[in-house]
Each structure stands twice: as C-alpha cells, then as structure tokens.
Amino acid sequence: MRPLTVRREPAIGARGAHRRTGVRILFLLLTAMGLAGCLERLFFYPDSTTYARPEHYGLRYEDVSIDAVDGSRMHGWWLPAARPALGSVLHLHGNAANVSNHLPLVAWLPGAGFDVLMLDYRGFGRSQGTPTLDGVVDDAAAALQYLRSRPDVDGERLAVLGQSIGGAAALRLLARDSTGVQLAVIEAAFASYRGIARDAAMQSVLLAPLLPLALPALPPGRDDPVTAIGSLQVPLLIVHGTDDEVIPFAHGQGLAAAAPPGTVFLPVAGARHMEPLTRAEVRQQVLQALTAALR
C-alpha cells in the first residue's frame, strides 16, 4: 500500500498546490480589481477644513461659484490685484485639502499686481461632487472660461499657475484651449499618470506585484501631461525641486525635455514638494516671467 500512497500523495499535493495557486491568483485579481477601482481616488486627498483666509493676508476677496460639466457647483476665491491689474492668474492647486491650504503659495500675487482666481475642484473644500483625473481637467476648463467671462478681466492677459496635480491638469487643459493665456507656470507636475503611480507603488512590497493589473484604470498615455506639453502654443516656465519626495525630479526633467522650444526649466536645488514657491528668489523669477508675458 505504501507505493500507492506515495504515488497518491504527490498527486493530491499537486492538486492542493494548484488550488492554492488558484486561490492566490483569484485573490490577486480581486485585490487588483479593487485597487484599480480606487487607484484614481488615491490621487486625491480633499477636505473641507479652513486653514487660512484671505483677510489673514490683508487681501480683498470674493467667493465665486462655477458650474462643473457634471453639474457640480464648484467654489473658488477671487483675489483682485491691490493695484491696477497687470493680468489675471488661474491657480490650480495640488491634490490635498482645498484652496485655503494653498492660499499662502499665491497670496503674494495680488500685491504684485495680479488678480488670482483660486479654484477648488469638484469634491474639494466647499465644492460639490467627486474628483476624478479627467474631471479635474474639465474643472480647470470651466474655471478658465469663467475667468474670461468676468467683466473686470482682460481676457487677453491671462496666465495659469498649476502645482502638482494642478500642473498636470493645466498642461492637458492648455493643449485643448489656451485662448488668451500668455504664460503657464507649472510646478512639481508629473509627466504621466501611470509613471507616478508606478513610482509610488514600487515603494510598497504589497502593491508592486498588483500594479500591472491596476494601471489600466488610469488615463492612457495619449492623455498624459508629457503628451500634451509637446503641442502647447503657450510659453512655459517649468519649476521643480530637486529633492521632491512626492513627484521625483525626473518627472520635471521629462516634461522639460518634451516641451516646445523656448520653454524655461527652473530646477530648485534642495527644494522638496511644493516648496519652491515658498522661496523669495523663486517668487521673483515667477514674477518676472508673469510681468514680461502680461504687461
């Protein structure tokens, strides 16, 4: 009987191994499907906390309402220039919190002579709806159209300042509509959705094996910022910190390499994510670029 038992044990073990392998594959597929479903949502970390208000910086402001294409009502702040405006800047913030958290990064612009429209994407701050990667681009387009429609704005003297995911959205927006925009300042943006997701997932032992199955949930390469940037007709200033721990410096380099001739690339030595515009020397360079483009 022992030989028979010996022969059967490997067979049973093989079937058991196949079952265990099948269970593992099924688990990985289900996990990947769940990850694919939530991967896009992992790009966004909105909240409704008020971190700062314009009056804290001595700024006049107006609460504005903008309709998103999905019917959501979006909230924004209109910060008029402290003196006759040299131009108007649409600010597209990063993927966390809301406009109040990002206010310190642009609060210096009205005093320098520039109107600023700050937009909370759908699902951020006091805006309705749920954010999506394509939806953020649509929201930016709605904000740009609103900016052009204001009677106190010169629609031929516009600039876009996009940071992080707002920079990626700005590039996609301007590839399809840049009317009146004389300059785009792009800070800490990623070159591709799947590339930045891969960078993040590779830091996790658990997520890395599932990544190939989850990536198809993200926008395809034709919708990447690095694809959009090559077709732009707008002068560009690309800013990226060399020590950016969230969006690696290589993304900024990739965008700069794909950008049209005449683009200015400003590496900021030692700067971490979203830090460059806290530095006086970087603000001065951005101010010079805005003044030259919009005067």
Residue pairs with C-beta under 8 A, 6 or more apart in sequence:
28 209
28 210
28 213
29 213
31 210
32 210
32 213
32 214
33 213
35 207
35 210
35 213
35 214
36 213
36 214
36 215
36 216
36 217
37 217
39 197
39 214
39 215
39 217
39 218
40 132
40 133
40 217
40 218
43 95
43 131
43 133
43 165
43 193
44 95
44 123
44 124
44 131
44 165
45 95
45 96
45 97
46 96
46 97
46 98
46 120
46 121
46 123
46 124
46 125
46 131
47 96
47 97
47 98
47 125
48 98
48 125
48 126
49 97
49 98
49 100
49 101
50 100
51 97
51 98
51 100
51 101
51 103
52 100
52 101
52 103
52 104
53 100
53 103
54 60
54 61
54 77
54 79
54 103
54 107
55 61
57 103
57 104
57 107
59 79
59 107
59 110
60 79
60 80
60 110
61 77
61 78
61 79
61 80
62 77
62 78
62 80
63 75
63 76
63 77
63 78
64 75
64 76
64 77
64 78
64 117
64 146
65 73
65 74
65 75
65 76
66 73
66 74
66 75
66 76
66 119
66 139
66 142
66 143
66 146
67 73
67 74
67 142
68 74
68 122
68 127
68 128
68 129
68 135
68 138
68 139
68 142
69 138
69 141
69 142
70 122
70 129
70 135
70 138
71 129
72 122
72 123
72 127
72 128
72 129
73 127
73 128
74 119
74 120
74 121
74 122
74 127
74 128
74 129
74 139
74 142
74 143
75 99
75 120
75 125
75 126
75 127
76 99
76 117
76 118
76 119
76 120
76 143
77 99
77 103
77 116
77 117
77 118
78 115
78 116
78 117
78 118
78 150
79 106
79 107
79 109
79 110
79 115
79 116
79 117
79 118
80 110
80 115
80 152
81 109
81 110
81 113
81 114
81 115
82 110
82 111
82 113
83 113
84 113
85 113
85 114
85 115
85 154
85 157
86 113
86 114
86 157
86 290
86 291
86 294
86 295
87 114
87 115
87 154
87 157
87 158
87 159
87 182
87 290
87 293
87 294
87 295
88 114
88 115
88 116
88 117
88 147
88 153
88 154
88 157
88 158
88 159
89 106
89 109
89 114
89 115
89 116
89 117
89 158
89 159
89 160
89 161
89 290
90 117
90 119
90 140
90 143
90 144
90 147
90 158
90 159
90 160
90 161
91 102
91 106
91 116
91 117
91 118
91 119
91 161
91 162
91 163
91 166
92 119
92 140
92 143
92 160
92 161
92 162
92 163
92 166
92 167
92 169
92 170
93 99
93 101
93 102
93 105
93 118
93 119
93 120
93 163
93 164
93 166
94 102
94 163
94 164
94 165
94 166
94 188
94 274
95 164
95 165
97 124
97 125
98 120
98 124
98 125
98 126
99 118
99 119
99 120
99 124
99 125
100 125
102 118
102 163
103 118
104 278
105 163
105 274
105 277
105 278
106 116
106 118
106 161
106 277
108 283
109 116
110 116
112 287
112 290
113 291
114 159
114 290
114 294
115 152
115 153
117 143
117 146
117 147
119 139
119 140
119 143
120 126
120 127
121 127
121 131
121 135
121 136
121 139
121 140
122 128
122 129
122 130
122 131
122 135
122 139
123 129
123 130
123 131
124 131
129 135
133 193
133 218
133 219
134 219
134 223
136 165
136 166
136 169
137 169
137 172
137 173
139 169
140 160
140 162
140 166
140 169
140 170
140 173
141 173
141 176
141 177
144 158
144 160
144 173
144 177
144 181
147 153
147 155
147 158
148 155
148 158
148 179
148 180
155 179
155 180
156 180
156 182
157 180
157 182
157 294
158 180
158 181
158 182
158 294
159 181
159 182
159 183
159 184
159 185
159 290
159 293
159 294
160 170
160 173
160 174
160 181
160 183
160 184
160 185
161 170
161 184
161 185
161 187
161 286
162 168
162 169
162 170
162 171
162 184
162 185
162 186
162 187
162 189
163 187
163 188
163 189
163 274
163 277
164 187
164 188
164 189
164 190
164 246
164 247
164 273
164 274
165 189
165 190
166 189
167 186
167 187
167 188
167 189
167 225
168 189
168 190
168 193
168 225
170 184
170 186
170 189
171 184
171 186
171 189
171 225
171 228
171 229
171 232
171 255
172 223
172 225
172 228
174 181
174 184
174 228
174 232
174 234
175 228
175 229
175 231
175 232
178 232
178 233
178 234
181 234
182 234
182 235
182 293
182 294
183 234
183 235
183 236
183 237
183 289
183 290
183 293
183 294
184 232
184 234
184 235
184 236
184 237
185 236
185 237
185 239
185 286
185 289
185 290
186 236
186 237
186 238
186 239
186 255
187 238
187 239
187 240
187 274
187 276
187 277
188 239
188 240
188 241
188 244
188 246
188 247
188 252
188 273
188 274
188 276
189 225
189 238
189 240
189 247
189 251
189 252
189 255
190 196
190 225
190 247
190 251
191 224
191 225
191 226
191 251
191 254
191 255
191 258
192 221
192 224
192 225
192 226
193 218
193 219
193 223
193 224
194 215
194 218
194 221
194 224
195 224
195 251
196 247
196 251
197 211
197 214
197 215
197 218
198 211
198 215
199 248
200 207
201 207
201 208
201 210
201 211
201 214
202 208
202 211
221 227
225 255
226 254
226 255
226 258
227 258
229 236
229 255
229 258
229 259
229 260
230 258
230 259
230 260
232 259
232 260
233 260
235 262
235 263
235 293
236 259
236 260
236 262
236 263
236 264
237 263
237 264
237 266
237 285
237 286
237 289
238 252
238 255
238 256
238 259
238 263
238 264
238 265
238 266
239 252
239 266
239 268
239 276
239 277
239 282
239 286
240 247
240 249
240 251
240 252
240 253
240 265
240 266
240 267
240 268
240 276
241 249
241 267
241 268
241 270
241 271
241 272
241 273
241 275
241 276
242 249
242 267
242 268
242 269
242 270
242 271
243 249
243 270
243 271
243 272
244 252
244 271
244 272
244 273
245 272
245 273
246 273
246 274
247 273
249 267
252 265
252 267
253 265
256 263
256 265
259 265
264 289
266 276
266 282
266 285
268 275
268 276
268 279
268 282
271 279
271 282
276 282
277 283
277 286
